[in-house]
Amino acid sequence: PNESLGPVWCPPFDPSNTGGCNPMALTGRSKLQNQRASLNQQIIKQMRMRAGAENLLRATSNNKVREMVGLELSYVNSNLQLLMEQLEALNSSVDVYQNAQEATSIPLIPLGLKETKEVDFSVPFKDFILEHYSEDGSSYEEEIADLIDLRQACRTPSRSDAGIELLTKYFSHLPLLESRFLSPTRQLGIFFTWYDSFTGVPVCQQNVSLEKASILFNVGALYTQIGTRCNRQTSTGLDEAITAFQKAAGVLNHLKETFTHTPSYDLSPAMLSMLIKMMLSQAQECLFEKIALSGIRNEFFSLLKMAQEAAKVGDSYDQVHQSMSQTPIKDNVPFFWSTMAQVKTHHYRSLAHYFVATALLDHQLSPQDDEDLQEKTLSQVYDSMLDGRSPLDILRKREDRRHIGKAHLRRAVMGHEEALRIHGLCRHLRKLDVLQEILQASHKRSLAKFTRNDQEDEFTDYLEAPDIISKTDHKAEMEMPVSTKVKVTDFFHRLGPLSVFSAKQHWTAPRTVRLKLEDRDMGFTLKGEPPVQITSLDPLCHAAVDGLKEGDYIVAVGDIDCKWMGVSEVMRLLKDVDEEGIDIRVVSLMDSSQPMPTKSATYCGGLPKTYSMICLAFDDHDKSPKGRKVSKKGSFLSWGLKNRLKSSSTLSLPTADFSGTLPWNKHCPTFPSSSSYNDPALY
C-alpha cells in the first residue's frame, strides 16, 4: 500500500513513476512520519523562543524583567521536555511497522526516516548556469523541476524496493550536482536542513555532504522498515527480513566509515555503531526463527544446537544493550529500545537453558546412542563444568542429569520472570500484547516442566547451572546493497562533458570565430574526446586572425551544439564549408583562481551562528523583514513542480546579515545541550 507523511494538498501526481508515495494516502506509518515533521517544527519554534529569552536575560539588569524572563525560560524548557517525550514515543511506535498478518512473532525495531525541509534550486542554479556556463538558465527549467520533484519524492519513499531505488537514484545524482554547481570559490546560498531523528534538533549546511549522509541514513532506515514488514511466519518472509536487516547494517556501516564528521547526532559514529549492532541482532533473531520455523525436534543433538543458537541471539542483544547504556548514547536512545534489548536478552538466554534442560531430562543415555559424540557435543555447550563433573559423568548418571537439568530449568524460569518484570517497566512495551503473550507462554512452559521434575525430598536446589556458550552456524553479516550506487543520467547533460564543464573549471565566454578554407586547409587540427580541442594552430590562418587560440574547445558549429561530439563528428560538420566559411563558437580555459576559505554554514545545538541561522530566524509563516526579498514557499509536500510558476533568474540573490552568537547556554536537563555535540566520544 502507498504510504506517506500525511494529508496535504498537491497537484495530480503518479507516485509509481518515481517510487515515492502518494501524499494523500493515510496509513499508520504515514501518520507517524507526519507527526515527526510537526514535532520538528515545534522544537525549532521553542528553541527560537529560548534563544530570544536568554538574549533578553543577558541584556537587562531590571530584576522584574529578569524574573519574568526566568519564568518564560522554565515554561519553554518544559515544552521542550514534553516535545522530546513525544518524539521518543514516535520512535517507540513499532507496532504499526510490523506485518499485519503476524500475531505470534516478537516485534522488531525499525528506524524512522530523517525529516528535511524543501530546497528550491531554481534561482541559484539558473544564476550559476548564466554566470559560470554562459548559457541561458531559463532553458534548464525542465531539468531543475525534475531535480526538485525527485528530492520531494525522496521525502516520502514507498516501503519497497522502489523506495530504495528512488533514494539511491537521488544519492547518485548528488555527486554530479556537486561537480556541476558547487564551486570551491563561491557559495550558491542553497541550504540543506535535516532534523535529528532522535532529538529533533535541526542541522543546516551548504555542504552537500549532509545531504548525502542523510539520504544514506534514510536508505538504511527504509531497509529496517522493509525488514519489519516481512511475514516472518514463512521461510520466504524470513529470508527477506534477514536480507533487509543485513543490508541496513551494511548501509549504516558505509555511512559511518565515509562521513566521519557529521554534525547530526544520529549520524555520529557512536550512534551508528549501536544501530549496526541492533540491526545485526535482529537479523540473527530472524535466522533463529528460520531454524525453528519447521519445528524443533525433541532430540538430544537438535536441542543442544538450538540452545546455542538461542544463546547467540541473547548475547547479541546483550551487546546492543551495553552499547545503549554508554554515554552519550543512553541520553538520547528511546527507553523503549533499551528495555526491548534487555527483554530479548533474558528471553533468548532463558530459551537456551530450557533447551539444554529438555535435552538432559528427556533423553537418557542408551546403549544405542553414540556416547562419544554426545560427550563431545555436551562439552562444547559449557565453558566450565559443575563441581569438577565431566560431561561423560553427567551423561551416564541419571541423577546428575536430572539435577543439572533442573538447574537449567530454574535459570530459565528466573530469566523469563526477569524479562516479564522489565517488560512491565516500560509503558510502550506494555502496549505490545503479542510480546507479553509470548513472554508469558515461555515462562509458563518452563515453570510447568520444572514442576513436573521437582521432588519434595530433594535438597540440591543450591546447584547453579553454568552459562551456555553461544554458537551459530548462520551468523548475521553486514551486506552492502548493490543498489547504493546506480547509474543515472545527468540532469544537466546539455552543459557538456563533466570532465571539462564543471564548477571547478573556468572559461571565457563563448566567442564566435569565422572559419574559411585556405588551400583546402583551415589552419588547425582537432584532438581529444568530446569536446574537441584546437591544436597545431597556424598563427597566420584566417581563424587565428579572427581570434581562435591554441587549446580552445569547440562548443558549437553553426547552430549545432557539439559539446558531446568527437573529432570525426565535428569534421563531418566542417567538411562542407563553402567559400564564405562557417561560424564556430569556442571557449578558452582560464587558470582557476585560488579557492577562498569558505565560511562555516553549519548549525547544530549551541554552535556559533552562521548563514544557517536563516533557517531558524525565518520560517514559512514568519513575516519577511523590510528590504529582504523572500520567495513564497510551497506546501510541505508540493508535488508536480513542473506545473507551478517558473522562477526567473536574477543574478542578485537576497542576502541577510545575522551577527553574534547563539545565546543557548541554559538547557533543560534531558534536552541535548551544545556540550553533548562537542563531546569527543561522538566523533
N, C-alpha and C positions, 0 to 999 in steps of 0.2 A: 504493500500500500504506500501511496505517496505520503511523505511526512515533511513537516516544515516548522518554522518558528511560530506561526500563528496567523490570524486573520488580518490582512492588510489589503488596501486597495491596490490593484496593479492592472496594467493593460493586459489583453489576452496574450498568453504565452504558453508554449508547449514544452513542459519540462523534459519530455522524453528526448528532445533534441540536444540537450546539454547534460543530462544526468542529474539535474537539480530537481528539487521537489516543488510541487505546486504550493505557493504560499497561502492559498485559500483552504488547503486541506487542514483538518483538525485531528490530530492523534495525540496520544499521551506524550510521546517524545516531542512533538511539536509544541505542546503547551509548556513543557519543562524548559525547552530552549527559549521560548518566548518570555517566560518568567525570568530566565537568566539574563536576557537582554535588558529587561525592565529593571532588574536589581542593579545591574552595572551602571545604568543611568542615574539611579537614585544614589548610589555610592559616590559617583562623581559630584553630584549636587551637594551632598553632605560634606565632602572633602573641601569643596569650594567655600562653603559656609564656615567650616572650621578654620580655613586659611584666613578668611576675612576677619573672623573674631579674634584670632591670635594676633593679626596685624594691629587691630584696634587696641588690644590689651597692651601691646608694647608701646603704642604711640601715645596713650593717655596716662595722665597721673591723677585723674579725678577718681577718688575712691568709689563714688557711687556708680560711675560708669564701669569701673573695673569689676565691681560686684555684679552688675547686670551682665557684663560680658562673660564673667566666670560661670554664671548660671546658664547662659546660652551655650557655652562650651560643653558643660555637663550634659545638656539636652542633646546636642549634636553627637557627642560621643556615645550616648545611649542609643540614638538612632543608628549609628554605625554598627554598634554591637548587635542590634536586632537584625540589621541587614545581613551581617555576616552569618548569623544563625540561620537566616532564611536561605542564604547561599549554600550553607552546609547541608541543609535539608534537601536542596535540589540535588546535590552530589550524593545524597543517601537514598534517593528515589530510584532504586534499581529494579523495582518490580515491573515498571512499565516497559523496560527494555527486554524482559525475558520473553521466551516463546509462549504464545498464548495457549498452546496445546499442552504444555508441560504442567504437571501437578505433583511430580514425585522427584524432582531434581533440586539440589541445593542451589539457590540463586547465585549468579556470578556478578562481578562488579564491572560496569563499563565506565569509560571516561566521557565526560561531557565535552562538546565542541567549544573551542575558544570563540568568543564573540568579537566582532570588529565593527568599525564604522565605515560608512561609504567613502569611497575615494573617487573624485572626479578628475580624470586625466585630461579632459578636453583642452582647456586653455593652456596649461603648461606644455603639453605635447605639441599643440599647434604652434605655439610661440617658438619652441625649440626647433621644430622642423623648419620654420621660416628663417630663423636666425642661424642655425647651425648647418642645415642641409640646403638652404636657399631654395626651398620648394614651398608651394602654397599649402599651408597647414590645413585649410578647409577641404582640400581634396582627399584628406585622410580621415574625414569624419566617420565614414563607414567602419574603418578599421578600429578607430578609437571606441566607437559604440560597441563593436564586437568584444573588445577587451573589457569594457566596463560590464557588459552583460555577463561575460564569463566569470568575472570576480563576484558579481552579485549572486550568480548561481552557486558559487562555492560557499556562500554563507548558509545555504540550505541543501546540502548534498543528500541524495537518497541513500538509505541504509542498504546498499547493494554494491556489486562490482561497478555499476555505472557511476555511483557516487565516488568511489575510489578513483575511477578513471577521470572523472571531472576534476578532482583535486590535483591529481598528478599532472593533468594536462596544463592547468594553470601554473603549477610549480615549474613545469618545464619551460613555460613562456617567460618566467621571471628573469633567468639569465640573459635571454635575448633582449628583454626590455632594458635590463641594466646596461648592456653593451650599447644599445641604441641611444639611450636618453640620459643616463646618469653619468654626467661628466665629472671628473675629479676637481675641476676648477669652477664649477657652477652648481648651485642648488636650485632645483626647479620649484621648490615650495610645495612639494607633494608630501603629505604626512600620512604614514601608516599607523593607525591606532588599533591596538589589540588589548583585550581585557584578560587579566589573570584568571584562569578557570577556578582557582581555589579561593582567592581573596577578592576578586572583582576589581583590583587596582588597575587603572589604565596605564599602558606603556605606549609612548608615541615616538616614532623615529622617522627621519627622512631616509635613513639607510634601508635598502631593500632586504637586508639580512633578517630583520624582524619579520618581514612578510614571509620570507622563505621558511624560517623556523616555525612560525605559527601555522602555516599551511601543512608543513610536515607533521606537526603535533596533531592537527586535525585528521590527517591520514591515519595515524596510529589510533586516535580516538575512534574513528569510524570503524576500523578493524575490530576494536573491542566491542562496539555496538553490534556489529555483524555476528561476532562470536557468541554474545549473549542471546542473540535472537535465534540461533540454530536449535533445531529439535534434538535434544540430547537423549531421546528415547530410541533413536535409530542409529545404526552404525554410520550411515552417510552423514547424518547431522553432527555426530561427534567428530568425524574426520574434518568436517568444515569448521567446527568450533576450534579444534586443535590448530588447524592451519591459520585461522584468523588471529588467535592469540599469539602464535609464534611470529606471525608477520607483524603484529602490533609491537611486540618486543623488538623485532629487528628494526622497524622504523624508528622507534624511540631511541634505540642504541645508536643508530646512524645520526640522529639528531644530537645526541649527547656528544658524539665524537666530532661532529662537523661544526656545530655552533657552540663554542665553549664560553662565550662572554655575553650571553643573552641577559638583558636586564629584567626580564619577567621571571617571577619566582617559579612558576610551574615549568619553566624551561631550564631551570638550573640543573647542573649535573647531579646534585644530591637528590633532588626530587625525581629526576628521570631515572636514576639508578633504582630507586624504590619502586617506581612504576614498572620498570622492566622486570624486577623480581616478582611483582604481583601478577603480571601477565603470564610469565613462565609458570608460576604456581597454578594459575587457573588452567593453563594448557596441561600441566601434569595431572590436575584433578580430572580433566576430561579424558586423559589417557587411562587413568584408573577406572573411570566409569565405562570406558570402552572394553576393558578387560573383563569387567564384571557384568557387562550387558547381557551376555548369553547365559549367565548364571555361574555361580561359584560351586564347583564340585566339592562335596564333602569327602575329600580325600587328603591324606597327610601332606603330600608334596604340594598340592594345589593350594591348600590352606596356608602353609608357610610362605609360599610365594606371594599370595595376596596380602599376608601380614606385612611383608617387607615393602610391597608396593604402597600399601596404606601408610606405612611409616614414612615413606619418601614424601608423600603429599603433606603429611603433618609437619615434617621437618622443613619443607619448602615454605609453608605458611608461617612457621615459627621464625624463619629468617626475614620474611616480609614484616612481621610484627616487630621484630627487633629493629629493622630499618625505620619503621614508622615511629618508633619510640625515641629516636635520636633527635637532638636539637640541630637545626631549627624545624625539621620536618613535622615533628609532633604538634607544633603550634598551629599548623595550617591544614593538616590532613583531617578529614572528617572523622569524628569519633566513631561513626558507623563503620568506617573502613577498618580501623584498628581493632574494633570489637569483633568484626566478622573474621578477621585473620586469627584472633585468639580462639574464637569458637571453632573454626575449622581445624586449628592445630590440635585442640583437645579431642575433637570428634574423630579425626582420622587416626590419631595415636591410640585412641580407645578401640577403634575398629581393629587395629593391628594386634592389640592384646587379646581381643575377642577371638580372632582367627587362630592365634597360637594356642590359646586355651582350648578351643574346639579340636585342634589337631592333637593335643595331648590327652584330652579327656575322652574323645570319641573313637580314637584309633589306638588300640593296644598292639604291641609288637607281637606278631605271629610267626610261626616257622616259615611261612611262605613269603614273608617280607624280606626285602634286601636290607639287612641290618647295617651294613657298611654305608650304604647310600643314605639311609635315614640318619645315621650318626653324623655324616658329613654335612647333610642339609641342616640339621639342628644346630650344629656347631657354628654355622655361618649366620644363624639368626641372632646369636648372643655375642656381645663383646667380651663379657666375662661370665663365668658360671657361678651358681649359688653354692656357698659353703664348700667349695672345693669339689662339688659333684662334677662328674664327667658327663658328656652327652650320652654315652652308652649306658651309664648307671641310670639316668633318667628314663631312657627308653625301656630298659629291662625291668625296672622296679615299678610295679603298678601303683604303689602308694606315693612314690616320689612324683610320678606323672600326675597323679590326682592333686597332690599338694601344690605343685608348681602351676598346674592348670588353674586351680582355684586362685592362686596369687595373681595370675594374669587376669582372671575374671574380676577380681577385686579392683585392680587398677583400671580395668575397662569401665566398671560401674562408677568409680570415683571420677574418671575422666569425663564420662558423659554427664555426671552431675555438675561438674565444674563448667562444662560447656553450656548447660542449661542455666546455671547461675549467671554467667557472663552475658548470656543472651538476654536475660531479664534486666540487665543494667542499662541497655540502650533502647530508647523508645522507638527508634526507627526499625531496629531488628524485631521488636515485638510485633510490628505490623506484618511481618512476613510469616504468614500462617504455615506455609509449606516447610520452612526451615524449622519451626517449632515442632511440627508433626514428625519430621524426620529425626530430630534430636530425641524426642520423647520415645519414639518407636525403638530407636537404637538402645536407649537406656533400659527400656522395659525388656528387651530381648536379652541383654547381658545380665540384668538382675534376675530374670527367670532362670537362666542357665546356672547362675551362681546358687540360687536357692535349691535347685534340684540336686546339686552336688555338695550341699552343705550337710554336715553331721553335727548333732548337738554335743557329742562327747569328744569333739576334736579340739586340740589345743595348739594348733600350728598356724593360727591366723597371723602370727607375727612375721611370717615369711613374706619377703618383699620380692616381687617379680623383677627380673633385670630388664633394662631397656632393650628395645628391639632395634637391630641395625637396619637402617633404611637402604633399600636396594631396588633398582628398577631395570628392566630390560628395554624400556622405552622412555628415554629421558627427553623431556621437552627442550628444544633448542631454538635459539633465535633464527628467524628466517627473513632474509631481506627480500621484499617483493620485487619481482622483475619490473613491475609497472611503476616503480618510483620515478623512473625517467622514461618518458615516452617521446617518440618522435613527433614533433609538431611543426606546422608551417608557420613561419614568422608572419605575424600580423602586418608588419611593416616591410614586407619583402620588396616592395616597389622602391624603397630607398636605395637599394643596391646591395651587393655582397657585404656581409658584416665584417669581413676581414679588412675591408677598406673603409666603408662608410659606417663608422661607429662614433660614439661620443668622444672617444679619446683622440681621434684624428681631427685635424683642422685643415680646411681647404680655402682657396679663394672662391669667390662667387663664380658660377658658371659664366664663361665668356664665349662669344661666337667668333669663329675663325673661318675664313673663306679658303677652301681648297681648290686649286686649279692644277691641271696637268701641265707639266713642262717636259717635253720629250718623253711622253708616256711615263713620267715619274713624278710622284707627289713630293719627293724630297725627304721622306722618312720611312721607317718601318714600324711594324706593330709587334708587341710581345705580351706575354703574360696571360693568365687566366682572367675571366671577367672581373672587373672591367679591363679592357686592353689599354696598354700604355704606349706612349710615343717614345721611340728610341732611334738612334742614329739620325738625328735631325740635321739636315743641311741648313746652316745658318743663312744661306743666300736664297733659299727657296721662297716662293710666294707665301706659304703658310707661316714660315718663321717671321717674315717681314710683317705679317698681319697679326702676330702676337703669339704664335704657337711656341711652346717651350719643351725642351727635353724633359721627359718624365711625366708630361701631362697625361691625364686619364680622359679618354673619350666617353662622354656620358650620353651623347645623342648625335645622330647623323640625320640631318634634315629635321623632320618632325618625329623621327623614330627613336625611342629610348633604347639605349644599347648598354645599360649598366651590366646586364646579365649576359651579354653576347661575347663569344670568344673571337679569336683573331679571324678565323675563316668566315664567320658570320658578318663581321664588320667589313671584311674585304669584299664580300659579295655586295654590300650596300654601296661601296665606293667604286666598284669596277665600272659602273655605267656613268661615271662623271663626264659631262659634256664640256665644251669649251668655256661655258660660263662658270663652271665649277659648282661646288655644293658647300653649304654651310654645315659646320660641325660645332658642337658645344663641348668644351673641355674645362676641367678643373685642375688646379695645381695644388699639390700637397704642401702645407706650410709646417714649419717647425712648431711643435706643440709647446706652449708656454709652461713654465714650471707650475706644478699644481700648488694651489694655495691651501693653507691649513683650513680644514672645514670645521665650522663651529658645531659643537655637540648639539644634537637635536633629540635628546632622549629625556623623557620624563618618567620617573618611577618613584613613588613614595616621596621621600624628602630630598631628592637630589636637586642641584641648582636648577633654577628655571631658565629655559632657553626658548627657542622657537616653539617647542612642543606645547608650551602653556596656552597657545591659541586654542587647543582642543579643550582646555579646562575653562578658559576665560569666556569662551563663547560656545553656545550650543545652538541647536536648531530653533529654539524658541526664544533665545535672547535677542534683544534689540541691538542692532549694529551701532557702534559709536559714530559720531559725525566724522565725515571725511574718509570713512572706510567703506569700500565697496565690497559687499558680500553677495555672492551668487546665491540664489534661492535653492535650498536643498529639496530633494525629492522625498518620497515617503521612505519608511525604514527598509522596505523591501521593494524598491521600484524596479520593475521588470520592463523589458522592451524599450531600452534606451534609444533605439534607432528611431522610435516614433516621436520622441519628445523634441523640443526645440533645440537646435544645434547652437552651441556656444560659439561666439565669434572670437577670433584671435585678437589680442590687444597689445601684446608686447609691453604692457605696463601692468605687471601683476600687483594686486593690492598688497600692502605691507602693513604690519603692525609692530610697534615697539613695546616690548614688555621688559622692563628692567627690574633689578632687585633680585631677591632670593625668596624661595618659598618659606614662609614662616610656619612650617609644620613641625614644631618641636614637641608639642604635647599630644599624646595619643592615648586612647583608651587601652587598657591592659591587654586585651585579646586581639586588638586590631593590629595588623602588621605595621611596624614602625620603620622609619628610614634606616635605623641601625641594623634591622634584620636583613636588609638588602645589601648592606655593606659587609656583612659577615663573610669572612674568607672561606667559611665552610661551604658557602653556596657555590663558589666558583672554583 
